[in-house]
């Protein structure tokens, strides 16, 4: 594992942060490339992504503080709230924060939020996949004990990062069948663990390709976004309930589910209900229906309300009219 990618004196470049930034840059680039093809302004796509990232970080930090208020030491040391460089973010909190800003932005600029959501969501999937590699390097989001050949172990020096005690060098893992304890005192490595970070990264990459392939088959705006709201929570639920070992993440909130597991179930059930209702009526929550006579690119361009990034064909039409 490689929690610190580069260190010069007291300055450390953490691998997790590098992977998160890399995931963001890849995600924005893909969104801009596809957005340009369907008539969106590249600067608008990039600016919106940047502000959603800021809102997402605030949301991710906020949910982490709520979940770990007592166990994370925030109650005893409130100043820890602002020491974000020490770590502590939750994906679903980030997602909710980004969505909140997205809703504000689309309403302010009178954009079709569902068409724009379809554009962004595949990029979120691949960006998240890259970010999970940072989790692997940092040793967080660790798995239960694994007896398969692909099990990974962590250096003893990283036990504080994966839930152990730096003073005692011990760490406890819990499983579906009970809470076995593995005392690492005198050991250089943890037992082999499920590489849940890689499981989720591979799952998100698979979801990315599914969404991209389905992009031109969708029957209404918002369908790609809703598909992600079904596929990712299923992936997260499977990982959390069968392979994740860091059960301190709000376990037994309800029916033995962690905080993220419970959110996954609720989100997937809601998205599935909405997508089934939308398929019946051919549109989603007031979104303009897709016109069967138009191609996908023309359809989105005609409804976004953005004129700066119109396609060359549309610009040529305007010049001929003039």
C-alpha positions as CSV (number, residue, x, y, z in Angstrom):
1,X,0.0,0.0,0.0
2,X,1.2,3.5,-0.6
3,X,-0.6,6.1,1.5
4,X,2.0,8.8,0.8
5,X,3.0,9.2,-2.8
6,X,5.7,11.7,-2.3
7,X,7.3,13.4,0.8
8,X,9.7,16.3,0.9
9,X,10.6,17.1,4.4
10,X,7.4,17.6,6.4
11,X,5.3,18.0,3.2
12,X,3.4,14.9,2.1
13,X,1.5,14.3,-1.1
14,X,-1.1,11.7,-0.2
15,X,-2.0,9.1,-2.8
16,X,-5.6,9.2,-1.9
17,X,-5.8,13.0,-2.7
18,X,-3.9,12.5,-6.0
19,X,-6.4,9.7,-7.1
20,X,-9.4,11.8,-6.2
21,X,-8.1,14.8,-8.3
22,X,-7.2,12.5,-11.1
23,X,-10.7,10.9,-11.0
24,X,-12.2,14.4,-11.1
25,X,-10.1,15.5,-14.1
26,X,-10.9,12.4,-16.1
27,X,-14.6,12.7,-15.2
28,X,-14.8,16.4,-16.3
29,X,-12.9,15.8,-19.5
30,X,-15.3,13.0,-20.5
31,X,-18.3,15.1,-19.6
32,X,-17.0,18.0,-21.6
33,X,-16.2,15.9,-24.7
34,X,-19.6,14.4,-24.7
35,X,-21.3,17.7,-23.9
36,X,-19.6,19.4,-26.8
37,X,-20.9,16.7,-29.1
38,X,-24.5,17.2,-28.0
39,X,-24.4,21.0,-28.0
40,X,-23.3,22.1,-24.5
41,X,-20.6,24.7,-23.8
42,X,-17.4,23.1,-22.5
43,X,-16.8,25.9,-20.1
44,X,-20.2,25.6,-18.6
45,X,-19.7,21.8,-18.1
46,X,-16.4,22.4,-16.5
47,X,-17.5,25.2,-14.2
48,X,-20.6,23.3,-13.0
49,X,-18.5,20.3,-12.3
50,X,-16.0,22.3,-10.2
51,X,-18.7,23.9,-8.1
52,X,-20.4,20.5,-7.7
53,X,-17.1,19.1,-6.5
54,X,-16.9,21.9,-3.8
55,X,-20.5,21.2,-2.7
56,X,-19.7,17.5,-2.7
57,X,-16.7,17.9,-0.4
58,X,-18.9,19.9,2.0
59,X,-21.6,17.3,1.9
60,X,-19.1,14.4,2.3
61,X,-17.5,16.0,5.3
62,X,-20.8,16.9,6.9
63,X,-22.2,13.4,6.7
64,X,-19.0,11.9,8.0
65,X,-19.2,14.2,11.0
66,X,-22.8,13.2,11.7
67,X,-22.1,9.5,11.4
68,X,-18.8,9.7,13.5
69,X,-19.7,12.5,15.9
70,X,-19.0,10.3,18.9
71,X,-16.7,7.6,17.6
72,X,-14.7,9.9,15.5
73,X,-13.7,12.2,18.3
74,X,-15.7,15.3,17.1
75,X,-17.7,15.6,20.3
76,X,-14.5,15.8,22.4
77,X,-12.6,17.9,19.9
78,X,-14.9,20.2,17.8
79,X,-11.9,21.7,16.1
80,X,-11.4,18.4,14.3
81,X,-14.3,19.3,12.2
82,X,-12.2,21.8,10.2
83,X,-9.1,19.6,10.1
84,X,-10.2,17.9,6.8
85,X,-6.6,17.1,5.9
86,X,-6.8,14.4,8.6
87,X,-9.4,12.5,6.4
88,X,-13.0,11.8,6.9
89,X,-15.5,11.9,4.0
90,X,-18.5,9.8,3.0
91,X,-19.4,9.3,-0.6
92,X,-23.2,9.6,-0.3
93,X,-22.8,12.9,1.6
94,X,-20.7,14.2,-1.3
95,X,-23.3,13.0,-3.8
96,X,-26.1,14.7,-2.0
97,X,-24.1,17.9,-1.7
98,X,-23.3,17.9,-5.4
99,X,-27.0,17.2,-6.3
100,X,-28.1,20.1,-4.2
101,X,-25.9,22.5,-6.1
102,X,-26.8,20.9,-9.4
103,X,-30.5,21.5,-8.7
104,X,-29.8,25.1,-7.8
105,X,-27.7,25.7,-11.0
106,X,-30.2,24.1,-13.4
107,X,-33.1,26.1,-11.9
108,X,-31.2,29.3,-12.0
109,X,-30.2,28.9,-15.7
110,X,-33.4,27.2,-16.7
111,X,-31.7,24.0,-18.0
112,X,-33.2,20.6,-18.4
113,X,-31.8,19.0,-15.3
114,X,-32.6,15.4,-16.4
115,X,-30.8,15.7,-19.8
116,X,-27.8,17.3,-18.0
117,X,-27.9,14.7,-15.3
118,X,-27.7,12.0,-18.0
119,X,-24.6,13.7,-19.3
120,X,-22.8,13.9,-16.0
121,X,-23.6,10.6,-14.3
122,X,-21.4,8.2,-16.4
123,X,-18.5,10.6,-15.6
124,X,-19.3,10.3,-11.9
125,X,-19.0,6.5,-12.2
126,X,-15.6,6.5,-13.8
127,X,-14.3,9.2,-11.5
128,X,-15.4,7.3,-8.5
129,X,-13.7,4.2,-9.8
130,X,-10.4,6.0,-10.0
131,X,-10.9,7.5,-6.5
132,X,-11.4,4.1,-5.0
133,X,-7.9,3.2,-6.0
134,X,-6.9,6.0,-3.6
135,X,-8.8,4.2,-0.9
136,X,-6.7,1.1,-1.6
137,X,-3.5,3.0,-1.3
138,X,-4.6,4.7,1.9
139,X,-5.9,1.4,3.5
140,X,-9.4,2.8,4.3
141,X,-12.7,1.1,3.5
142,X,-11.0,-2.3,4.2
143,X,-12.6,-5.7,3.9
144,X,-13.3,-8.7,6.0
145,X,-10.8,-11.6,6.2
146,X,-10.4,-13.3,2.8
147,X,-9.1,-16.8,2.1
148,X,-9.1,-16.4,-1.7
149,X,-5.9,-16.0,-3.7
150,X,-6.6,-12.3,-4.4
151,X,-6.8,-11.3,-0.7
152,X,-4.6,-8.3,0.3
153,X,-2.9,-7.5,3.6
154,X,-1.9,-4.2,5.0
155,X,1.3,-3.2,6.8
156,X,1.1,-3.1,10.5
157,X,2.1,0.6,10.4
158,X,-1.1,1.3,8.6
159,X,-3.4,-0.1,11.2
160,X,-4.5,3.3,12.5
161,X,-5.8,4.1,9.0
162,X,-7.8,0.9,8.8
163,X,-9.5,1.2,12.1
164,X,-6.9,-0.1,14.6
165,X,-5.1,1.5,17.6
166,X,-1.7,3.0,17.0
167,X,-0.9,2.5,20.7
168,X,-1.6,-1.2,20.8
169,X,-1.2,-2.2,17.2
170,X,-4.4,-4.2,17.2
171,X,-7.4,-4.1,14.9
172,X,-10.8,-5.8,15.0
173,X,-12.7,-7.1,12.0
174,X,-16.3,-8.1,12.0
175,X,-18.1,-10.5,9.6
176,X,-21.6,-11.7,8.9
177,X,-21.0,-14.7,11.2
178,X,-19.5,-12.9,14.2
179,X,-16.9,-10.4,15.3
180,X,-13.5,-12.2,15.3
181,X,-10.6,-10.2,16.6
182,X,-7.1,-10.2,15.1
183,X,-4.5,-8.9,17.4
184,X,-1.6,-7.6,15.3
185,X,0.9,-7.0,18.1
186,X,4.2,-8.4,17.0
187,X,2.9,-8.9,13.4
188,X,4.1,-7.0,10.4
189,X,0.9,-7.3,8.4
190,X,-2.9,-7.8,8.8
191,X,-4.5,-11.1,7.7
192,X,-5.5,-11.2,4.0
193,X,-8.6,-9.1,3.5
194,X,-11.1,-8.8,0.7
195,X,-9.9,-6.0,-1.6
196,X,-13.2,-4.2,-1.4
197,X,-11.7,-1.0,-2.9
198,X,-10.9,-3.0,-6.1
199,X,-14.4,-4.6,-6.0
200,X,-16.0,-1.3,-6.0
201,X,-13.6,0.3,-8.5
202,X,-14.3,-2.6,-11.0
203,X,-18.0,-2.4,-10.3
204,X,-18.1,1.4,-11.0
205,X,-16.1,0.9,-14.2
206,X,-18.6,-1.7,-15.3
207,X,-21.5,0.7,-14.5
208,X,-19.7,3.4,-16.5
209,X,-19.6,1.2,-19.7
210,X,-23.3,0.2,-19.2
211,X,-24.4,3.8,-18.9
212,X,-22.4,4.9,-21.9
213,X,-23.7,2.0,-24.1
214,X,-27.3,2.8,-23.0
215,X,-26.9,6.5,-23.6
216,X,-28.3,6.4,-27.1
217,X,-31.0,3.9,-26.2
218,X,-32.7,5.9,-23.5
219,X,-36.4,6.5,-23.8
220,X,-36.7,9.6,-21.7
221,X,-34.4,12.2,-20.2
222,X,-33.2,11.1,-16.8
223,X,-33.2,7.4,-17.5
224,X,-29.3,7.2,-17.4
225,X,-29.2,9.0,-14.2
226,X,-31.9,6.8,-12.7
227,X,-30.1,3.7,-13.9
228,X,-27.0,4.8,-11.9
229,X,-29.2,5.3,-8.9
230,X,-30.2,1.6,-9.2
231,X,-26.9,0.1,-10.2
232,X,-24.5,1.8,-7.8
233,X,-26.6,1.3,-4.6
234,X,-26.8,-2.4,-5.5
235,X,-23.0,-2.5,-5.9
236,X,-22.6,-0.6,-2.6
237,X,-25.1,-2.8,-0.7
238,X,-23.4,-6.0,-1.8
239,X,-20.0,-4.7,-0.9
240,X,-21.1,-3.3,2.5
241,X,-23.0,-6.4,3.6
242,X,-20.8,-9.2,2.4
243,X,-17.2,-7.9,2.1
244,X,-16.7,-4.7,4.0
245,X,-14.9,-5.0,7.3
246,X,-15.0,-1.5,8.7
247,X,-18.4,-2.0,10.4
248,X,-17.9,1.1,12.5
249,X,-19.5,3.0,9.6
250,X,-22.9,3.2,11.2
251,X,-23.7,-0.5,11.4
252,X,-27.1,-1.6,12.7
253,X,-28.8,1.7,11.8
254,X,-31.8,-0.4,10.7
255,X,-32.1,-4.1,10.0
256,X,-28.3,-4.5,10.4
257,X,-27.6,-2.0,7.6
258,X,-24.8,0.6,7.8
259,X,-25.6,4.2,7.0
260,X,-24.5,3.9,3.4
261,X,-26.2,0.5,3.1
262,X,-29.5,1.9,4.3
263,X,-29.2,4.9,1.9
264,X,-28.4,2.5,-0.9
265,X,-31.6,0.5,-0.3
266,X,-33.8,3.6,-0.2
267,X,-32.2,5.2,-3.2
268,X,-32.4,2.1,-5.4
269,X,-36.0,1.4,-4.4
270,X,-37.0,5.0,-5.1
271,X,-35.2,5.1,-8.5
272,X,-36.7,1.8,-9.6
273,X,-40.2,3.1,-8.8
274,X,-39.7,6.3,-10.7
275,X,-38.1,4.7,-13.7
276,X,-41.0,2.2,-14.0
277,X,-43.6,5.0,-13.8
278,X,-41.6,7.1,-16.3
279,X,-41.4,4.2,-18.8
280,X,-45.2,4.1,-18.8
281,X,-45.7,7.7,-19.6
282,X,-42.5,8.3,-21.6
283,X,-41.3,11.2,-19.6
284,X,-40.0,12.1,-16.2
285,X,-41.3,14.5,-13.6
286,X,-42.3,17.3,-16.0
287,X,-39.3,16.8,-18.3
288,X,-40.1,17.5,-21.9
289,X,-40.7,14.2,-23.8
290,X,-38.1,13.0,-26.3
291,X,-39.2,13.5,-29.8
292,X,-38.9,10.2,-31.8
293,X,-38.4,12.1,-35.0
294,X,-35.2,13.7,-33.7
295,X,-31.8,12.3,-33.1
296,X,-30.4,12.3,-29.6
297,X,-27.9,15.1,-30.3
298,X,-30.5,17.3,-31.9
299,X,-33.0,16.5,-29.1
300,X,-30.8,17.6,-26.3
301,X,-29.5,20.7,-28.1
302,X,-33.0,21.9,-28.8
303,X,-34.0,21.7,-25.2
304,X,-31.1,22.7,-23.0
305,X,-31.5,26.5,-23.6
306,X,-27.8,26.9,-24.0
307,X,-26.8,28.9,-27.2
308,X,-23.1,29.3,-26.7
309,X,-22.3,25.7,-27.6
310,X,-24.6,24.9,-30.5
311,X,-23.4,22.5,-33.0
312,X,-21.8,23.6,-36.3
313,X,-24.9,22.6,-38.2
314,X,-27.1,24.8,-36.0
315,X,-24.7,27.7,-36.4
316,X,-24.8,27.4,-40.1
317,X,-28.6,27.5,-40.1
318,X,-28.5,30.7,-38.2
319,X,-26.0,32.3,-40.6
320,X,-28.2,31.3,-43.6
321,X,-31.2,32.9,-41.9
322,X,-29.3,36.1,-41.4
